[in-house]
Amino acid sequence: MTNPLLELDNVTKRFGRVVIAEDLSFAVGSGEVVGIVGPNGAGKTSLFGLISGDLAPGAGQVRFAGRAVTRLDPAARCRLGIGRTYQVPRPFPDMTVFENLLVAAQQGGGLRRRPSYAAAAQALERTGMSAQANVPAERLGLLQRKRLELARALATQPTLLLLDEVAGGLTDPEVAELVEIVRGVNAEGTAVIWIEHVVRALTAVVTRLICLSGGKFVGDGEPARVLAEPAVREVFLGSEVTAALAGGSFEASPEAEGDGAVGRERGGP
C-alpha cells in the first residue's frame, strides 16, 4: 500500500492490567472497505476510539492522510475527515432529523452556511431519510435511529467512515437496505471500516476482513480465507462460520432458523 489513508503503528492501550489493544499495526487505503469481527470484549470499539480520538494510546502512533494525529482530539480528527457512528445512537432527541445533521455538518465537519445545509441535505438523501427531515429524533424507531446515526457521520463529509455495529437489532430486509447505503457511500470514494456482529452484512460489502480477539489481530485478509482460518473460527459460535458466508446472502440457512443472523459471534445480540 503506497499511500495509506490510515495507519496504526504499534498502538497499545491498557486500563490498569486490562489490555484492550496490544501492539496493533495496520493500514487502510483510500476507498478501501474493511470489516472487523471478534467476540465481545475483543477491543473492537476501543480500536475505533483510538482511531477517532476518543481514546489516547499508551504507546504507538496513529496517522491519517499522511499526518500524525495521535495527539489530536476527536473534533480535530473529525474535521480532518474521520467520521464515526456509535453502537447506541446519540442524536439530540428534541431536535429534528435535519437539525441533527446540520449540527453534525457545522460542529463536526466545520462547515458553515450553505455548505453545511448542502451536506445535511446530501446525508438525508444518501440514507433515505428525506421524508423524516422534520421529525424529532425522539420519535424515530430503531431502524431510523440507526440511519440517523449513519447520516450524522456522513454529514461531516468524512473520507474515512467508522461504522460500529449499525446492523445490530435490524431484520434481514433492513440489513439489506443498510448494506446498499454503505455500498453507495463507498462508491463515492469514502473508505469504510465496519465493526459488525452480523457477519453476512460485512461479507456482502467488504473486500478485506480483520478478526480481533483479546486486543490482538488473529486474521487479516480476503473475507472467505479469514473466516476459514482455525484461529478465527474458534471465536465464533459453534466454530461453524464458513467461506459460504462470503456470498452475502440474507436468506436464513437451516442452521440459523430462529436466530435471525447467521454468523453472530459468541456473546453477540
N, C-alpha and C positions, 0 to 999 in steps of 0.2 A: 504494500500500500504506500504509494509515493507521498501523497499529502493528505494524511488522515484529518478528518474533521474533529474528532475527539480522541484523546489519548489519556489513558491512565498508566502511570509508570510506578510500579511497586507501591501501590497505595495500601496502607494498613490503618485500621480503625479498631480501637478497643474501648470497652466500657468496663473499667476495672480488670477483672480476669476474663471477661467475656470478649472473645474476638469475633467481630462481625465482618471484618474484611482483612484478609491476611495476604499481604504481598501481591495484590491484584494488578495485573498488567494486561491491557488490551487496547485495540484501536478500532474506530468505526469510521468508515469513509463517507464522503458526501453522497447523499441519496441512498445509502445502504439501509436495509430493513433487517433488524436483528431481534430475535426473540430470546427471552431469558426465562428459564424454568428452574424449579427447585422446590424442595419441601418448605413448609412454614418454618421460619427461624433460620433460613439459609443465609439471610443477609441481602435479599433482593431489593427490598425497599430502601435499606440502608445504602446500597450501591447507588441508587438514584439520588439519595440525599448527598452523597459525596460528589456526584456529577453536577447536581443543581446548586449546591452550596448550602443546603440545609444542615449538612454535617461537615465538619473540618477534619481532614485526615490527620492521624497522629504521625504518619510518615508517608513519603511519596509525593508525587506531583500529578496535577490534573491540567491538561492543556486543551484548549478549544480554539479552533480556527487559527492555529499557529501561535497562540499566545498562552502564557501561564495564567491560569485563573484560580489556582489553589487558594489564594488569599482573598478572592472576591466574594462578596455576599450574594445571596440568591437574586436580589434585584439587579445587581450589576450583570450577573451571568444571563439573566433573562433578557436584558437589553442587548446583549451580545448575540442572542439567538437560541438560547436553551429554554424551551418551554416544557412544562410537565403537568400531568394530572396526578390526582391522589386517589387512593383506594376508596376513601369516603369522600364524596363530593363536598366541596367547600364553597357553595355560592353565597351571595348576600341574599338572604331569604326575602327581605322586604323590597328588594329591587326587582325590576322586570328582567327578563332574559336579556333584552338588548342593553339595558343599563349595566348588567353584569359584564357583558362583553366590552362595553365602552370603557369601564374601569380597567379591565384587563389590557385593552389596547393602549390606554393612556398611562396607567401606572406601571404595568408590566412591560409593555413594548416601548414606552417612551414616546408614543405618537401624540400628535396634537391636532385639534380641529378636524378638518376634512379627512386627512389620512386616518385618524382614529375611527371616524364614522365609517369610512370605507372598509377598514379592517374588520370592524364589528359586523358589518353587513355581509362581508365575504365569509366570515366564520359561520354566520347564520345559514347562509346558502350551502356551504360545504357540508354542514351537519344535518341539513334538512329540518331546521328549526324556525324557518321564517314565519310559519303560522303561529308560533308561540312567542314571537318577539315582544309582545306587550303583556305577557302573562307573568305574574310574580313568581319568582323561583320557588317559593314555598308551596306552590300549588302543583308542582311538577311531580309525576310519578318517577319510579326508579329509572326506567329507560331514558326518559327525558332529562333527568338529573345527570345521568352518565353522559348524555350527549352535550349538555351544557358544560360539564367539566371539560370535555374534549374541546368544545367551541371556545371556552375561555383560554385554553392553552393556545389554540390556533390564532386567536385574536392578537396575541403578542407577536405574531408573524415569525415563528421560530424557523431556524434552519436545522435544528435537532429537536425532535419531539419525543418526550419520555412518557410512555403510557403505562400506568400502574394498575393492572387488573380491571380495565374498563369493561370487560365482558362478564365479570362476576355477577351472578344472580339473574342474568338475562336468559330468555328462552332461545332455542336454536334459531328461529327466524330472526330474532332481534340481534343475535350474534352475527348472523349472515349479513344483516344490514350494516352493522358496525365494521365488519371486515371490508365491505365495499367503500365505506368512508375512508378507512385507513389506506386502502389501495389508491384512492383518488388523491389523498394528501401526498402520498409518496410519489405518485406520478407527476406531481407538480414540482418535485425536486427536494422535498423535505426528507431528511434522514429520520428514521424511526427506530427507537429501542423500546420493545414492548415486553413487559413482565405480565405473564398470564398463567392461570391455572387451567384454563380451557385450552388444552394443547392443540386441538383441531383449529381453533381460531388462528393460532400462530402459524401452523404449518400450511394454512391456506394463503398466507401472505409473505412470511419471512423467507429469506434466502440463506440465512445463517442462524444457527441456534446455539445458545450457550447454556450450560447447566451449572448452577451454583449450589453448593452444599457445604455447610459449615464454614462459610466465609471464603471458600476456595472454588476455583473453576474445575469441574470434573469432566467437562466436554465442551468442545467448541468447533463448529464446522457445519457442513451441509446437514439439514434437519434429519433426514432419514438415517444418515450414518450416525449422528449423535444419539438419536433415540434408540438405536440398536446396540449401543455400547453397554456392556455389562455394568459399569460403574454408574451410568445414567439410569438404566432400567431399575437398578436397585432402589433408587429413591422414589419410584412410582408405585402406586397401589397395585399389589399383585405382580409386579415386575412384568406386566403384560403389554407395555407400550411397544408398538412395533412400527416398522417403516411404513406400514399401510396407512398410518395416520397422516403421512405427508401428502396424501391426496386432497386433504382439505374438505372432505365431505361433511355435511352437518346432518346426515342421516344417522339415526341411532343404530348401533351394531347390536347383535344379540347379547353380547356380554354387558352392554350398558343400559338395557331396558330398565326404566325406573330410576336411572341415575341422572339423566339429563345432560351429561357431558362426558364423553369418552376421554380418558386421559387426565382426569382430575388427579392431583397429587395427594399423597397421604397428608391428612390434616387440612385439605382444601375445603372450600364451601360446598 
